[in-house]
Amino acid sequence: MTTLNGNSTAGLLEAAVTEFGGRAYGLEPLVLPPDPVPGSGDAHLAERYGELLGKGADAEPLGALGAPESAEQLFWFRWITGHQLTFMVWQELGRRAAEAAAPASPDEMAAAARLVRGYSAMLLYTASCTRDVYQRVIRPSMALHHPGFSGAWARDYGPVRALLRGRLPAAWDGRAHALLQECTLNEAVHEGVAAKLVPDAPSLLQASAGNGRTLPRNVLAVLFDTYFLTLRAPSSPSDIAAQLLRRVRVVRDDLAANGLYPGFASSRGEKPEALTAPQVEHIEHAIPQLLGDLARDAVRRSAPAAASERR
């Protein structure tokens, strides 16, 4: 019997768990280090690149998702998996900012801009649920986990908070016009998502203000991680990239099967004006390509030899 290695996607591959979560619209735990780790080469990831993206030797997809059992199943999958991808985007963006050195190269700035756009894409993906499913299933689940549940507790968001608000590393000064544009667009998407999902209600954190003692921040970070099936342990860049590629694969499979706004449970008509802007709708249509770009960037970091693989 193969023993799964809880710190590595490699354990899933060794156990021949090719289907994400072991079933359609399943979930997998994510293992990330407490802090971003420096990049290092690992040629072995190049050998697993196609497998992790669900492609055979001929680069054709190995399978396709069928219809979900319910809207609740689909949108729960998107809520958890999309947030896991977001954590990896935040961590990589934080790593790039922390390691920024002058003069910043055009490639470095383009990669940072792609990460911010990838975050915007995951906001739209996770918030593609109907307002009914959000109010009836997702929001109550967070409140049961903790009455004041808040995205502000996310461990990986703190290091990029200032950056996403336009305060960039000095090494990027004068070279970050496109990145700043992405940060402005991301803020508009974030506000639009809030207006869509909770148009007339305070956040859980606001609603619970004054009720009970505040827990230490490190405890709140653990609560946040556990809700999204995220563990913290030493992880290599290749392990992180392998986990990202598996999620890129299954999200793209989902979108190919269902579209961002599935016909059986579409929230397209619930979008506020901020989410109907041409720039935002361009991101919606481009999510599969954006994820492919992030996958290639992750592989370039961990295994440059695989960078030429097809999407």
N, C-alpha and C positions, 0 to 999 in steps of 0.2 A: 504494500500500500504506500502511495506517495504521501508524504507529510507536507502540508501547505506551509510555506514560509510567510508568516503574517506581515513581514516587513517588505515583501517584494511581489510584484506582479509575476515575476518569474515562477513563483510557486504555483500560480494558477495555470501557467502554460505547461509546466511539468506534469500537472494533474489532468491535462487535456481539457481544461475548462475554457473552451473557445467561445462559448456563448456568454455574453456579459451578464454577471449575476447568476449564471446557471440556468436562466430561463428568460423568456421574452419579457422585457421591461423590468428585469430584476435589478438589484442594487449590489454594489460592491463596496467594502470598506476602503477608504483612502488612507494611505500612510504617508505623512509628510514630516520632515524634520521641524523642530521648533522654530528654527531660523533658516533663511536661505543658505544654501551651500555653494561654494565656488564651483565653477564648471570644470570638468575634466573629461578627457576622451575615453570612450569605451566602444571599441569596434564591434563588440558582441551585439550591441543594440541594432547595428545595421543588419545583422542576420535575422533579427526578430521584427524588423520594421513592417514588412508586408503582413506578417502574421498578426501583429497587434492592430493593424488597420483592417483586418478581416479580408485580406486579399491572398489569392493563390499565386503560384509562380507566374501565371499569365496576367497578373495585376487585375483580374476580375474579382468582384465581390464574392465571398464564399457563401453568402446567404442573405436573406432579407427578412425584416420583421413583418409579421402578420398584424392584423388589427388588434388593438388592445381589448381587454375584456370590458373596460369601462373608461369613462372620462377620468374617474378618480385614479385608476391605475396609471394612466398615461401621465397625468399632471403631477402625481406624486413622484413618479420616476424623474420627470423633468425638474421638479423642485429640488430634489436631492442631488441628482447627477450634475445639473447645471451649476449648483452652488459649489460642488467639489471642483469642477473645472475653474470656477471663479477663484477659488483659493489658490490653485496652481498659477493662474494668471497673476494674481496679486503678488505671490511669493517671487515669481520670476521678475516682475516689474520692480519689486523692492530690491532684489539682488542687483539688477542692472543699475539702479539709481545709486545704491551703496558703493558699487565698484566703478562708478562713472569717473573717467579721467579725461582731461583736456589734451588735445582737441578731440571732441566727439566725432566719430566717423559717420558719414551718411547712413551706412548700414545699421549702426547702433541706434541712431535716431529713428530710422524706419521700423526697426524691431520694437522699440518702445511704443511707437504710435500704434503698431499692430496689436500690442498687448492691451492698450486702452480700448481700442475698437473691439477686441475680443471680449473685454469685460462688458462693454455696451451690448454686444450680441448675446451674452449670457443673461444679462438683465432681461432682455426681450424674450429669450427662450424660457426662462423660469417663470416669467410673468405672462406667458401665453395662455395660462389657465383661464377659465371663465371666472367671473367674479363670484358666482355661486359656489364653485369648487373651492376657491380661495377662502371665502367666508365660512363655508360649512365644514371643510376638511383641514386645510392647511393652517389657517390662522388659529383655530382651536388647538391643533396639535402643538403649535409653538407655545400657546398659553398654558397647556398642560405640562409642557417641559419646564417652563418657568413663566409666571404671570407677566413679568416684565421683559420677556425675550426680545433681544435687540441685535441688529447687525453690527452695532457699535462694539459688541463683545468679540467680534471676529479677530483672532490672533494675527492674521496676515494682513488685515486692513490698516492697522495703525501705521506701519512703515510707509504706506503709499498714500495716506490720507492727504498730506500736504501736496504731494505731487499731483494728485487728481484734482486738486483745487488750484493748480497752476503755479505752485511754488516748486521750481525745479532745481536740481543740483547745479552749482555754479559752472561745472564743466559743460553743461548743456546750453548755457546762455548763448543767445544769438543763433542757435542752430536748431531750435525746437519749435518752429512755427507750426508745422503739421501736428506735432504732439500736443501743443496748446489747443489747437482746434479740436482735436479728439477729446481733450479733457472738458472743453466747453460743451461739446455734443454729449459726452457721457453724463454730465450734470443734468442736461435737459432730459435725457432718457430716464435717468433715475427719478426725477421729479414727475415725469409722465407716468412711470410705472406706479408710483405711489398714488397718483390721482386716479389711475385706473382701478387698482385693487381695493383701496380704502378711501373713497372720495369724501365720505362724510364722517369718518371716525378717526380718533387719535391713534397713534401707534400703541402697541402693547406697553412699551416703556412709559409713554406719557400717561396711559390709562392707569398704570399701577403705581404711579408716583406717590410716595408717602405710605405705601402699604408694606410694612415689614422692613427689616434691616437690609442694607446693601451688602452683598457678599464681596469678598476680595476679588479684584480684577482677574487674577489668575484662575480662580474658581469659575468665574463667569465664562472665561475663555474655554475651559474644559466643558462646561455645560453646552456652549455653542458648538464645539467640535463634536460632542457625542450625538447631538441631534442630527447632524449631517454625516454621521458614520465616519468620522475622521479621527485617526489616531496619530499620535506624535511619537516618532522614534527616528534614530539615525537612518538616513536614506541617501543613496548615491544619486547623482544626476541621472544616471541611466534608469534607475528604478522609478524616479519621478517621471521621467519622460515616457517610460513604458506604461505607467498608469494613465498619463495624459492621453497617449495614443489609443488606449482601449476605450476611453470615454469619448474621444473624438469620433472613433468608429461608430459607437452605438448611437450617439446623438445624430450623426449624419444618416444612419440607417433609419432612425425614427423620423427625421424630417423627410426622407425619401418616401417613407410609407404613409405618413400622415399629413405632411405640411405643417407649417408653424401654427396655422389656425385650422384644425381638422374640421371637416364638414359636420361631423356628428356632435361637436361641442366647440363651436367657434366663438371666440371673444373679440373678433375683428370689430364688431359693432360697438363694443364697450371701450374702444380706444379713445382717450381724450385727444384734443387737438395737438398736443405736444408730440404724440406718437404717430401722427399722420403726416408729419413733415417729410418731404422727399428724402432728406439725408437719413432719417430714421428708417423709412421703408426700404431704402437701399440696403441698410445693414440687415434688415429682416430677410431680404432675398439672398443676401450674400453669406449667410451664416455658414453653410457647408464649406465655401471657399475660404472664409476667414479661419475656420477651424483647421483646414488643411495647411494654411500658412503657419499657424501656431505649431502644428505638428512638425513641420519641416524645421522651424526655428529650434524646437526642442531637440530634434535629432542632430542638427548642426552643432548644438552645444555639447551633446553627449557622444555623438558618433558622426563626425564630419563625412565619413565615407558614404553614409546613407542619404546625404542631403540631395542627391540627384534623383532619388526615388520619385516616381509619379505620385500625385495626390491619391 
